[in-house]
Amino acid sequence: MSIRDIHWFRFASPPNFYHLAGRLWPYFAALAAVLTLVGLWIGFFVAPIDAQQGQGYRIIFVHVPTSQMSMLIYLVMAGWAAWGLAFNTRLSGMMAAALAPTGALFAFLSLVTGSLWGKPMWGTWWVWDARLTSELILFFLYLGFMALQASIDDPRRADKACAILAVVGAVNVPIIYFSVYWWNTLHQGASVTLKGASMATPMLVGMLIMVLAFWMYAIAVALLRVRTIILDRERHTEWVKHAME
């Protein structure tokens, strides 16, 4: 059977997606673990010392991937939410809810590692820099999404309300990315662009491996969490009763 023979739309059903997620998440988790170990080893033991920032620059092997993932997950979350809002699909709201805690974690880590990098480089833990401030707003958007989800008893009403918040809040993501170009900011621009990379090859390899590792982690955790959400929302159905036996 080829990929074209697979009826992908059947996985839009929560029961079918529950079983698919159960089969897939261990593989993504294993990849995340292996890639994280390799990426950290390259970043902390193979990559050379930066000529200007010294050893302190190595925090970027965690800071940059977490920052990227915090923005990417929000866009994916908003995409799932918008799809559910437009087509009234149950799984969409569940996936958006499953992604929010991981996105909030990455946004928090981005802010913390950014502060740890900023102290030796800028001489302060925090400045109201355009990128830092917009990243902080992103963190609050994640928290607001989760708080709104928890405050509404009816899951379908909660999904619709959170979808509106997610879609409106998505405008903040391009602001984060382009803030270093639009305003006079202390934060440096991107070291890796479509035109090339302004860093040594071992640094670049370590960075890309860590980005891929965090991708795998985010997918694994989202799949694992959505299974819990599906069981909670579908707990009165027959298939859940059989699955729990």
C-alpha positions, 0 to 999 in steps of 0.5 A: 500500500502506497502513501496515496492509498492511505485515507488521511482524513480518517485520522481527523476522528479522535479515536483513530488519531488517539491510536495513531498518536500512541504508535508515533510518540515513542519514536519522536521521543527517542529521536528527541533524546538522541538529537539532544545529547548529540547537539549538546555535545557538539555545542559544549565540547566541539564548537570553538570558543567565540572570539567576542563572547567567549564561552558565554555564547554557548547558551545560544544552543538552547536559547535560539532553538527554544525561541524559534520553537516558541514562535513556531508552536504558536503558529501551529497552535493558531493554525489548528485553532483556526481550522477548528473554528472554520470547520468545527472539527473536534480534534483541532481544538484538542491539538491546540490545547495539547500544544499550548503548554509546550509552547509556554515552556519554550517561551519561558526557557527563551526568556530565562536563557536570554536573561542568562545570556544578557547579563554578561553581554549587556550587563543586565538581566533584562531590558525592555528591548523590542524582541524581549518584550514581544517574546514576553507578550507571547509567553502571556498569550500562552498563559492566557490561552491555557487559563481561558481553556481551563475557565470554561466548562464546556470544551467546545465553547472553550475551543472556540473562545481560545481559537479567537485568542490564538488567531488574534495573538498570532500577529505577535509572532512576526513582530517578534521575528522582525523587531530587530529590523523594524526598531533600534534594538539591542538584540542581534539579528539572525545568525542563520538566514537563507543567504548563509550563516555567520558562524563556524560550521561546528556551531551551525551544525550543533545549532541545527541539531538542537533545533531538530531535537526540540522539534522532535520533543514538541511533537512527542509531547503534543502527541502524548498530551493530546491522547490524554485530552482525547480520553478526558473528552471522550470518556463517556464513549464506548471506545474509551471504555474499551480502551481503558479495560 
